[in-house]
C-alpha cells in the first residue's frame, strides 16, 4: 500500500498542477522555513495512508523527506539546489522520478502568490487539481504558514491529499548565503 500512496502523492503533485494564480496581493509562503507536516492520501477506493513530511525551504532551494509515521524511517528524500534535482529512495518498491515530481510541486506551490479570503484561507484551481490553503496567519505573524493544505483532483480521478502543519519555523535570509 505504501507504493500506491507515495506514487499517488507524486502524480497528484506533479508539474501538471502548474498555473496557479499569480495575483500581486495577498499571501505568499515564507522564503525560508522548516516545516513538519502530516500528509494523508485518500484514494478513490476509500484506502488512506499517512506520512510525515519534512520540508526545508531556503530561498529557491528545497529539501523534502517523506517518513513512515509509525517507525519514523525515511521513505523518500528529494532536493532542489542550484537548479539541480536529486532524489534518494530509502524503501524498496518506489519508482524513480517520484521525488523529482514532488520537488517540482513544492517549487510551484510555495512559489505562488495567493489572494486571501476573509476566513484566512485561499483556493486556486489548475487543470488537474484544486489547492486550498486554510488557516493562514495574519500579516503580523512571525511565520505566516497555513495550518492545512488540501489538494483535490478536479476531474474526480486521483487521490485527495490533506496536509496538516504540525510544526513550522521561519527565519530571515542571511545575506551572502
MDTraj code that builds the backbone (N, CA, C; nanometers):
import mdtraj as md
import numpy as np

residues = "UNK UNK UNK UNK UNK UNK UNK UNK UNK UNK UNK UNK UNK UNK UNK UNK UNK UNK UNK UNK UNK UNK UNK UNK UNK UNK UNK UNK UNK UNK UNK UNK UNK UNK UNK UNK UNK UNK UNK UNK UNK UNK UNK UNK UNK UNK UNK UNK UNK UNK UNK UNK UNK UNK UNK UNK UNK UNK UNK UNK UNK UNK UNK UNK UNK UNK UNK UNK UNK UNK UNK UNK UNK UNK UNK UNK UNK UNK UNK UNK UNK UNK UNK UNK UNK UNK UNK UNK UNK UNK UNK UNK UNK UNK UNK UNK UNK UNK UNK UNK UNK UNK UNK UNK UNK UNK UNK UNK UNK UNK UNK UNK UNK UNK UNK UNK UNK UNK UNK UNK UNK UNK UNK UNK UNK UNK UNK UNK UNK UNK UNK UNK UNK UNK UNK UNK UNK UNK UNK UNK UNK UNK UNK UNK UNK UNK UNK UNK UNK UNK UNK UNK UNK UNK UNK UNK UNK UNK UNK UNK UNK UNK UNK UNK UNK UNK UNK UNK UNK UNK UNK UNK UNK UNK UNK UNK UNK".split()
xyz = np.array([
    [0.0832, -0.1194, 0.0000],
    [0.0000, 0.0000, 0.0000],
    [0.0873, 0.1252, 0.0000],
    [0.2066, 0.1185, 0.0567],
    [0.2955, 0.2338, 0.0607],
    [0.3275, 0.2807, -0.0809],
    [0.3523, 0.1864, -0.1733],
    [0.3903, 0.2224, -0.3098],
    [0.2802, 0.3023, -0.3782],
    [0.1521, 0.2576, -0.3696],
    [0.0449, 0.3329, -0.4372],
    [0.0292, 0.4701, -0.3752],
    [0.0483, 0.4802, -0.2451],
    [0.0263, 0.6085, -0.1784],
    [0.1343, 0.7098, -0.2152],
    [0.2612, 0.6707, -0.2122],
    [0.3670, 0.7646, -0.2485],
    [0.3566, 0.7976, -0.3960],
    [0.3294, 0.6968, -0.4775],
    [0.3100, 0.7222, -0.6199],
    [0.1940, 0.8155, -0.6445],
    [0.0864, 0.7988, -0.5699],
    [-0.0304, 0.8865, -0.5829],
    [0.0032, 1.0288, -0.5434],
    [0.0800, 1.0452, -0.4355],
    [0.1198, 1.1796, -0.3941],
    [0.2031, 1.2429, -0.5042],
    [0.3013, 1.1694, -0.5558],
    [0.3899, 1.2248, -0.6573],
    [0.3146, 1.2591, -0.7850],
    [0.2243, 1.1719, -0.8291],
    [0.1488, 1.2003, -0.9501],
    [0.0512, 1.3145, -0.9298],
    [-0.0157, 1.3153, -0.8153],
    [-0.1123, 1.4208, -0.7874],
    [-0.0431, 1.5552, -0.7779],
    [0.0777, 1.5540, -0.7270],
    [0.1507, 1.6763, -0.7033],
    [0.2528, 1.7014, -0.8128],
    [0.2226, 1.6573, -0.9326],
    [0.3177, 1.6693, -1.0429],
    [0.3139, 1.8068, -1.1068],
    [0.4106, 1.8378, -1.1953],
    [0.4133, 1.9673, -1.2598],
    [0.2878, 1.9972, -1.3402],
    [0.2054, 1.9006, -1.3695],
    [0.0796, 1.9265, -1.4378],
    [-0.0113, 2.0155, -1.3551],
    [0.0223, 2.0354, -1.2306],
    [-0.0566, 2.1206, -1.1431],
    [-0.0097, 2.2651, -1.1500],
    [0.0772, 2.2962, -1.2423],
    [0.1278, 2.4336, -1.2555],
    [0.0171, 2.5255, -1.3035],
    [0.0417, 2.6543, -1.2929],
    [-0.0539, 2.7513, -1.3438],
    [-0.1421, 2.8096, -1.2363],
    [-0.0971, 2.8088, -1.1129],
    [-0.1750, 2.8658, -1.0051],
    [-0.1801, 3.0164, -1.0194],
    [-0.2704, 3.0774, -0.9477],
    [-0.2920, 3.2213, -0.9543],
    [-0.1642, 3.2987, -0.9247],
    [-0.1396, 3.4028, -1.0008],
    [-0.0232, 3.4878, -0.9803],
    [-0.0660, 3.6279, -0.9380],
    [-0.1615, 3.6382, -0.8478],
    [-0.2079, 3.7694, -0.8037],
    [-0.0962, 3.8482, -0.7373],
    [-0.1068, 3.9806, -0.7386],
    [0.0012, 4.0626, -0.6847],
    [-0.0172, 4.0924, -0.5361],
    [-0.1354, 4.0699, -0.4802],
    [-0.1599, 4.0977, -0.3387],
    [-0.2048, 3.9696, -0.2703],
    [-0.1955, 3.9687, -0.1382],
    [-0.2450, 3.8530, -0.0650],
    [-0.1361, 3.7789, 0.0066],
    [-0.1244, 3.6516, -0.0189],
    [-0.0368, 3.5636, 0.0572],
    [0.0707, 3.5021, -0.0314],
    [0.1901, 3.4915, 0.0220],
    [0.2997, 3.4147, -0.0367],
    [0.3657, 3.3378, 0.0776],
    [0.4059, 3.2158, 0.0504],
    [0.4746, 3.1357, 0.1522],
    [0.6043, 3.2051, 0.1918],
    [0.6484, 3.1859, 0.3159],
    [0.7770, 3.2426, 0.3583],
    [0.8903, 3.1895, 0.2690],
    [0.9926, 3.2686, 0.2501],
    [1.1036, 3.2271, 0.1635],
    [1.2024, 3.1345, 0.2343],
    [1.1982, 3.1304, 0.3670],
    [1.2878, 3.0444, 0.4446],
    [1.2085, 2.9806, 0.5582],
    [1.1982, 2.8484, 0.5567],
    [1.1246, 2.7797, 0.6628],
    [1.1645, 2.6330, 0.6726],
    [1.1351, 2.5760, 0.7882],
    [1.1380, 2.4318, 0.8137],
    [0.9984, 2.3970, 0.8592],
    [0.9364, 2.2960, 0.7982],
    [0.8018, 2.2572, 0.8379],
    [0.7931, 2.1055, 0.8482],
    [0.7205, 2.0606, 0.9494],
    [0.6860, 1.9200, 0.9652],
    [0.5352, 1.9097, 0.9472],
    [0.4924, 1.8151, 0.8639],
    [0.3510, 1.8031, 0.8315],
    [0.3074, 1.6573, 0.8314],
    [0.1797, 1.6362, 0.8577],
    [0.1184, 1.5057, 0.8412],
    [0.0469, 1.5080, 0.7066],
    [0.0822, 1.4149, 0.6195],
    [0.0269, 1.4067, 0.4852],
    [-0.0643, 1.2847, 0.4787],
    [-0.1927, 1.3073, 0.4500],
    [-0.2888, 1.1979, 0.4375],
    [-0.3314, 1.1863, 0.2921],
    [-0.3150, 1.0676, 0.2368],
    [-0.3531, 1.0411, 0.0990],
    [-0.4745, 0.9487, 0.1033],
    [-0.5851, 0.9941, 0.0436],
    [-0.7087, 0.9144, 0.0397],
    [-0.7383, 0.8779, -0.1054],
    [-0.7375, 0.7488, -0.1348],
    [-0.7673, 0.7010, -0.2696],
    [-0.9175, 0.6955, -0.2910],
    [-0.9565, 0.6873, -0.4167],
    [-1.0988, 0.6805, -0.4508],
    [-1.1657, 0.5581, -0.3888],
    [-1.0911, 0.4515, -0.3706],
    [-1.1477, 0.3266, -0.3167],
    [-1.1656, 0.3308, -0.1661],
    [-1.1350, 0.4441, -0.1048],
    [-1.1526, 0.4584, 0.0387],
    [-1.0298, 0.4238, 0.1201],
    [-0.9225, 0.3782, 0.0555],
    [-0.7989, 0.3494, 0.1280],
    [-0.7307, 0.4804, 0.1642],
    [-0.6707, 0.4852, 0.2809],
    [-0.5935, 0.6032, 0.3195],
    [-0.4566, 0.5599, 0.3690],
    [-0.3641, 0.6519, 0.3565],
    [-0.2284, 0.6276, 0.4033],
    [-0.1743, 0.7599, 0.4550],
    [-0.1037, 0.7558, 0.5674],
    [-0.0448, 0.8770, 0.6234],
    [0.1072, 0.8690, 0.6191],
    [0.1665, 0.9851, 0.6010],
    [0.3108, 1.0024, 0.6039],
    [0.3409, 1.1223, 0.6919],
    [0.4634, 1.1316, 0.7357],
    [0.5120, 1.2536, 0.7963],
    [0.6057, 1.3147, 0.6928],
    [0.5856, 1.4421, 0.6648],
    [0.6692, 1.5116, 0.5682],
    [0.7494, 1.6198, 0.6363],
    [0.8739, 1.6331, 0.5946],
    [0.9616, 1.7381, 0.6439],
    [1.0108, 1.8158, 0.5225],
    [0.9882, 1.9478, 0.5242],
    [1.0311, 2.0322, 0.4120],
    [1.1145, 2.1470, 0.4669],
    [1.2258, 2.1717, 0.4017],
    [1.3084, 2.2890, 0.4319],
    [1.3175, 2.3706, 0.3037],
    [1.2841, 2.4980, 0.3169],
    [1.2988, 2.5912, 0.2046],
    [1.3961, 2.6997, 0.2473],
    [1.4959, 2.7233, 0.1639],
    [1.5907, 2.8321, 0.1848],
    [1.6011, 2.9057, 0.0525],
    [1.5192, 3.0095, 0.0377],
    [1.5118, 3.0810, -0.0890],
    [1.4537, 2.9910, -0.1956],
    [1.5277, 2.9659, -0.3008],
    [1.4808, 2.8800, -0.4085],
    [1.5171, 2.7339, -0.3930],
    [1.5864, 2.6981, -0.2852],
    [1.6275, 2.5592, -0.2624],
    [1.5285, 2.4882, -0.1703],
    [1.5074, 2.3594, -0.1976],
    [1.4137, 2.2783, -0.1193],
    [1.4743, 2.1428, -0.0891],
    [1.4420, 2.0899, 0.0285],
    [1.4700, 1.9507, 0.0633],
    [1.3426, 1.8966, 0.1257],
    [1.2949, 1.7828, 0.0770],
    [1.1745, 1.7208, 0.1307],
    [1.2037, 1.5741, 0.1607],
    [1.1540, 1.5280, 0.2751],
    [1.1640, 1.3864, 0.3104],
    [1.0271, 1.3400, 0.3563],
    [0.9837, 1.2266, 0.3025],
    [0.8613, 1.1608, 0.3493],
    [0.9024, 1.0448, 0.4381],
    [0.8388, 1.0367, 0.5564],
    [0.8699, 0.9341, 0.6552],
    [0.7499, 0.8431, 0.6773],
    [0.7774, 0.7189, 0.7132],
    [0.6741, 0.6305, 0.7636],
    [0.6381, 0.6813, 0.9025],
    [0.5092, 0.7071, 0.9315],
    [0.4743, 0.7683, 1.0593],
    [0.4881, 0.6754, 1.1797],
    [0.4835, 0.5452, 1.1590],
    [0.4913, 0.4516, 1.2713],
    [0.6350, 0.4314, 1.3165],
    [0.7234, 0.4085, 1.2203],
    [0.8616, 0.3752, 1.2540],
    [0.9570, 0.4933, 1.2385],
    [0.9088, 0.6062, 1.1888],
    [0.9890, 0.7271, 1.1676],
    [1.1126, 0.7018, 1.0815],
    [1.0995, 0.6133, 0.9843],
    [1.2094, 0.5890, 0.8916],
    [1.1798, 0.6631, 0.7614],
    [1.2830, 0.7215, 0.7007],
    [1.2602, 0.7925, 0.5749],
    [1.2265, 0.6951, 0.4623],
    [1.1324, 0.7353, 0.3777],
    [1.0936, 0.6567, 0.2611],
    [1.1517, 0.7165, 0.1331],
    [1.1540, 0.8491, 0.1281],
    [1.1969, 0.9201, 0.0080],
    [1.2519, 1.0568, 0.0478],
    [1.3649, 1.0943, -0.0083],
    [1.4208, 1.2281, 0.0103],
    [1.4496, 1.2850, -0.1278],
    [1.4120, 1.4100, -0.1476],
    [1.4390, 1.4776, -0.2743],
    [1.4770, 1.6212, -0.2450],
    [1.5586, 1.6787, -0.3335],
    [1.6006, 1.8166, -0.3130],
    [1.6132, 1.8892, -0.4459],
    [1.6073, 2.0210, -0.4345],
    [1.6328, 2.1106, -0.5469],
    [1.7318, 2.2133, -0.4949],
    [1.8530, 2.2100, -0.5515],
    [1.9576, 2.3035, -0.5089],
    [2.0312, 2.3525, -0.6321],
    [2.0433, 2.4840, -0.6430],
    [2.1180, 2.5464, -0.7521],
    [2.0752, 2.4919, -0.8882],
    [1.9439, 2.4741, -0.9059],
    [1.8909, 2.4299, -1.0341],
    [1.8989, 2.2808, -1.0607],
    [1.9401, 2.2017, -0.9633],
    [1.9568, 2.0573, -0.9817],
    [1.8670, 1.9804, -0.8849],
    [1.7926, 1.8829, -0.9386],
    [1.7056, 1.7981, -0.8576],
    [1.7768, 1.6660, -0.8316],
    [1.7746, 1.6232, -0.7049],
    [1.8247, 1.4907, -0.6693],
    [1.7166, 1.4186, -0.5905],
    [1.7180, 1.2875, -0.5970],
    [1.6234, 1.2083, -0.5184],
    [1.6917, 1.0824, -0.4697],
    [1.6485, 1.0370, -0.3533],
    [1.7013, 0.9145, -0.2955],
    [1.5857, 0.8382, -0.2339],
    [1.5672, 0.7148, -0.2780],
    [1.4634, 0.6310, -0.2180],
    [1.5270, 0.5477, -0.1081],
    [1.4586, 0.5413, 0.0041],
    [1.5076, 0.4672, 0.1199],
    [1.4275, 0.3394, 0.1418],
    [1.3269, 0.3153, 0.0584],
    [1.2410, 0.1975, 0.0720],
    [1.2315, 0.1280, -0.0629],
    [1.2152, -0.0020, -0.0596],
    [1.2030, -0.0767, -0.1842],
    [1.0653, -0.0529, -0.2456],
    [1.0585, -0.0676, -0.3771],
    [0.9315, -0.0584, -0.4475],
    [0.8896, 0.0813, -0.4889],
    [0.9742, 0.1817, -0.4664],
    [0.9410, 0.3171, -0.5074],
    [1.0003, 0.3435, -0.6454],
    [0.9188, 0.3993, -0.7324],
    [0.9631, 0.4260, -0.8685],
    [1.0500, 0.5506, -0.8754],
    [1.1498, 0.5466, -0.9618],
    [1.2350, 0.6622, -0.9861],
    [1.1506, 0.7753, -1.0444],
    [1.1814, 0.8956, -1.0066],
    [1.1105, 1.0125, -1.0589],
    [1.0046, 1.0677, -0.9669],
    [0.9627, 0.9910, -0.8657],
    [0.8592, 1.0405, -0.7748],
    [0.9104, 1.1570, -0.6911],
    [1.0336, 1.1519, -0.6486],
    [1.0919, 1.2618, -0.5727],
    [1.1048, 1.3868, -0.6579],
    [1.1419, 1.3693, -0.7827],
    [1.1530, 1.4823, -0.8754],
    [1.0171, 1.5506, -0.8917],
    [0.9112, 1.4750, -0.9102],
    [0.7770, 1.5330, -0.9257],
    [0.7333, 1.6045, -0.7980],
    [0.7666, 1.5471, -0.6837],
    [0.7308, 1.6086, -0.5562],
    [0.8028, 1.7426, -0.5379],
    [0.9321, 1.7475, -0.5699],
    [1.0079, 1.8724, -0.5587],
    [0.9523, 1.9775, -0.6544],
    [0.9174, 1.9389, -0.7748],
    [0.8615, 2.0346, -0.8706],
    [0.7295, 2.0913, -0.8197],
    [0.6477, 2.0078, -0.7566],
    [0.5236, 2.0585, -0.6973],
    [0.5545, 2.1613, -0.5896],
    [0.6476, 2.1285, -0.5012],
    [0.6794, 2.2187, -0.3914],
    [0.7312, 2.3520, -0.4437],
    [0.8154, 2.3476, -0.5435],
    [0.8652, 2.4722, -0.6032],
    [0.7495, 2.5550, -0.6585],
    [0.6547, 2.4880, -0.7221],
    [0.5404, 2.5597, -0.7788],
    [0.4466, 2.6089, -0.6682],
    [0.4094, 2.5200, -0.5781],
    [0.3152, 2.5534, -0.4713],
    [0.3677, 2.6671, -0.3840],
    [0.4911, 2.6543, -0.3377],
    [0.5473, 2.7534, -0.2462],
    [0.5929, 2.8810, -0.3167],
    [0.6028, 2.8796, -0.4472],
    [0.6473, 2.9967, -0.5209],
    [0.5362, 3.0872, -0.5693],
    [0.4114, 3.0509, -0.5466],
    [0.2965, 3.1265, -0.5955],
    [0.2565, 3.2384, -0.4994],
    [0.1782, 3.3309, -0.5509],
    [0.1132, 3.4362, -0.4717],
    [-0.0362, 3.4081, -0.4759],
    [-0.1021, 3.4146, -0.3613],
    [-0.2426, 3.3784, -0.3489],
    [-0.3238, 3.4974, -0.2987],
    [-0.4482, 3.5040, -0.3413],
    [-0.5420, 3.6013, -0.2859],
    [-0.6048, 3.5392, -0.1629],
    [-0.6010, 3.6092, -0.0506],
    [-0.6533, 3.5559, 0.0749],
    [-0.7975, 3.6004, 0.0924],
    [-0.8831, 3.5062, 0.1327],
    [-1.0226, 3.5378, 0.1599],
    [-1.0400, 3.5669, 0.3083],
    [-1.1591, 3.6123, 0.3467],
    [-1.1842, 3.6581, 0.4839],
    [-1.1571, 3.5541, 0.5919],
    [-1.1726, 3.4256, 0.5608],
    [-1.1540, 3.3239, 0.6640],
    [-1.0071, 3.2840, 0.6831],
    [-0.9154, 3.3580, 0.6227],
    [-0.7739, 3.3266, 0.6382],
    [-0.7288, 3.2135, 0.5490],
    [-0.8046, 3.1824, 0.4464],
    [-0.7684, 3.0762, 0.3539],
    [-0.7771, 3.1245, 0.2110],
    [-0.7426, 3.0371, 0.1204],
    [-0.7486, 3.0689, -0.0219],
    [-0.7622, 2.9394, -0.0994],
    [-0.8153, 2.9473, -0.2170],
    [-0.8273, 2.8299, -0.3031],
    [-0.7931, 2.8703, -0.4455],
    [-0.7227, 2.7833, -0.5152],
    [-0.6909, 2.8044, -0.6558],
    [-0.7072, 2.6726, -0.7285],
    [-0.7366, 2.6793, -0.8567],
    [-0.7526, 2.5595, -0.9355],
    [-0.6587, 2.5589, -1.0536],
    [-0.6226, 2.4398, -1.0961],
    [-0.5416, 2.4217, -1.2157],
    [-0.6155, 2.3240, -1.3042],
    [-0.5550, 2.2818, -1.4114],
    [-0.6176, 2.1847, -1.4986],
    [-0.6416, 2.0514, -1.4314],
    [-0.5524, 2.0116, -1.3409],
    [-0.5609, 1.8792, -1.2801],
    [-0.6067, 1.8789, -1.1346],
    [-0.5863, 1.9890, -1.0636],
    [-0.6124, 1.9872, -0.9201],
    [-0.6568, 2.1234, -0.8703],
    [-0.7186, 2.1202, -0.7537],
    [-0.7518, 2.2424, -0.6799],
    [-0.6732, 2.2402, -0.5501],
    [-0.6196, 2.3547, -0.5138],
    [-0.5458, 2.3695, -0.3895],
    [-0.6239, 2.4621, -0.2986],
    [-0.6276, 2.4288, -0.1723],
    [-0.6889, 2.5171, -0.0732],
    [-0.5940, 2.5276, 0.0440],
    [-0.5586, 2.6510, 0.0789],
    [-0.4767, 2.6785, 0.1962],
    [-0.5713, 2.7261, 0.3050],
    [-0.5599, 2.6694, 0.4237],
    [-0.6512, 2.7000, 0.5336],
    [-0.5715, 2.7494, 0.6540],
    [-0.6259, 2.8486, 0.7226],
    [-0.5654, 2.8965, 0.8466],
    [-0.4358, 2.9714, 0.8258],
    [-0.4346, 3.0646, 0.7325],
    [-0.3156, 3.1452, 0.7094],
    [-0.3102, 3.2536, 0.8172],
    [-0.2027, 3.2583, 0.8955],
    [-0.1926, 3.3620, 0.9985],
    [-0.1925, 3.5017, 0.9359],
    [-0.2326, 3.5994, 1.0129],
    [-0.2387, 3.7377, 0.9666],
    [-0.1010, 3.7956, 0.9385],
    [-0.0982, 3.9113, 0.8730],
    [0.0283, 3.9750, 0.8348],
    [0.1213, 4.0047, 0.9519],
    [0.0714, 4.0175, 1.0731],
    [0.1558, 4.0448, 1.1886],
    [0.2272, 3.9227, 1.2439],
    [0.1962, 3.8054, 1.1937],
    [0.2560, 3.6822, 1.2449],
    [0.4034, 3.6724, 1.2056],
    [0.4828, 3.6133, 1.2927],
    [0.6257, 3.5977, 1.2647],
    [0.6536, 3.4876, 1.1628],
    [0.5573, 3.3960, 1.1433],
    [0.5759, 3.2868, 1.0474],
    [0.4409, 3.2562, 0.9831],
    [0.4148, 3.3197, 0.8714],
    [0.2853, 3.3060, 0.8041],
    [0.2840, 3.1779, 0.7204],
    [0.2433, 3.0698, 0.7813],
    [0.2376, 2.9402, 0.7149],
    [0.1000, 2.8799, 0.7426],
    [0.0297, 2.8279, 0.6413],
    [-0.1061, 2.7765, 0.6635],
    [-0.1087, 2.6553, 0.7567],
    [-0.2191, 2.6430, 0.8290],
    [-0.2386, 2.5270, 0.9159],
    [-0.2627, 2.4002, 0.8349],
    [-0.3235, 2.4150, 0.7163],
    [-0.3553, 2.2978, 0.6348],
    [-0.3527, 2.3334, 0.4865],
    [-0.3218, 2.2325, 0.4048],
    [-0.3248, 2.2439, 0.2598],
    [-0.4049, 2.1249, 0.2091],
    [-0.5053, 2.1515, 0.1287],
    [-0.5872, 2.0458, 0.0685],
    [-0.5582, 2.0425, -0.0811],
    [-0.5388, 1.9237, -0.1346],
    [-0.5161, 1.9073, -0.2780],
    [-0.6210, 1.8088, -0.3280],
    [-0.7070, 1.8589, -0.4167],
    [-0.8191, 1.7793, -0.4648],
    [-0.8116, 1.7628, -0.6159],
    [-0.8395, 1.6433, -0.6655],
    [-0.8428, 1.6263, -0.8112],
    [-0.9629, 1.7006, -0.8691],
    [-0.9435, 1.7665, -0.9811],
    [-1.0526, 1.8418, -1.0430],
    [-1.1363, 1.7556, -1.1345],
    [-1.0831, 1.6446, -1.1787],
    [-1.1560, 1.5584, -1.2721],
    [-1.2086, 1.4342, -1.2018],
    [-1.2224, 1.4414, -1.0700],
    [-1.2708, 1.3325, -0.9832],
    [-1.1935, 1.2027, -1.0017],
    [-1.0722, 1.2119, -1.0515],
    [-0.9853, 1.0949, -1.0599],
    [-0.8591, 1.1266, -0.9812],
    [-0.8118, 1.0313, -0.9096],
    [-0.6899, 1.0528, -0.8326],
    [-0.7210, 1.0712, -0.6859],
    [-0.6164, 1.0711, -0.6064],
    [-0.6321, 1.0793, -0.4613],
    [-0.6591, 1.2210, -0.4133],
    [-0.7134, 1.2293, -0.2947],
    [-0.7253, 1.3557, -0.2222],
    [-0.6088, 1.3588, -0.1253],
    [-0.5396, 1.4700, -0.1211],
    [-0.4239, 1.4826, -0.0328],
    [-0.4521, 1.5947, 0.0664],
    [-0.4416, 1.5626, 0.1943],
    [-0.4591, 1.6606, 0.3008],
    [-0.3279, 1.6723, 0.3762],
    [-0.2827, 1.7951, 0.3953],
    [-0.1558, 1.8202, 0.4625],
    [-0.1843, 1.9095, 0.5829],
    [-0.1457, 1.8617, 0.7004],
    [-0.1677, 1.9376, 0.8240],
    [-0.0327, 1.9753, 0.8828],
    [-0.0137, 2.1047, 0.9080],
    [0.1118, 2.1534, 0.9649],
    [0.1181, 2.1187, 1.1134],
    [0.2264, 2.0531, 1.1523],
    [0.2481, 2.0143, 1.2913],
    [0.3424, 2.1126, 1.3594],
    [0.4487, 2.1495, 1.2901],
    [0.5478, 2.2401, 1.3466],
    [0.6110, 2.3177, 1.2322],
    [0.6329, 2.4468, 1.2523],
    [0.6957, 2.5280, 1.1491],
    [0.7821, 2.6350, 1.2133],
    [0.8943, 2.6633, 1.1508],
    [0.9817, 2.7717, 1.1947],
    [1.0268, 2.8465, 1.0701],
    [1.0226, 2.9779, 1.0793],
    [1.0668, 3.0635, 0.9695],
    [1.1868, 3.1436, 1.0173],
    [1.2709, 3.1841, 0.9235],
    [1.3840, 3.2675, 0.9566],
    [1.4109, 3.3618, 0.8409],
    [1.4866, 3.4659, 0.8690],
    [1.5220, 3.5640, 0.7663],
    [1.6398, 3.5125, 0.6856],
    [1.6454, 3.5542, 0.5613],
    [1.7576, 3.5172, 0.4759],
    [1.8850, 3.5801, 0.5304],
    [1.9930, 3.5066, 0.5182],
    [2.1232, 3.5577, 0.5617],
    [2.1963, 3.6075, 0.4369],
    [2.2305, 3.7360, 0.4302],
    [2.2992, 3.7884, 0.3120],
    [2.4290, 3.7131, 0.2842],
    [2.4529, 3.6831, 0.1571],
    [2.5742, 3.6139, 0.1180],
    [2.5693, 3.4649, 0.1276],
    [2.4576, 3.4083, 0.1725],
    [2.4475, 3.2618, 0.1819],
    [2.3556, 3.2086, 0.0772],
])
top = md.Topology()
chain = top.add_chain()
for i, resn in enumerate(residues, 1):
    res = top.add_residue(resn, chain, resSeq=i)
    for name in ("N", "CA", "C"):
        top.add_atom(name, md.element.get_by_symbol(name[0]), res)
traj = md.Trajectory(xyz[None], top)
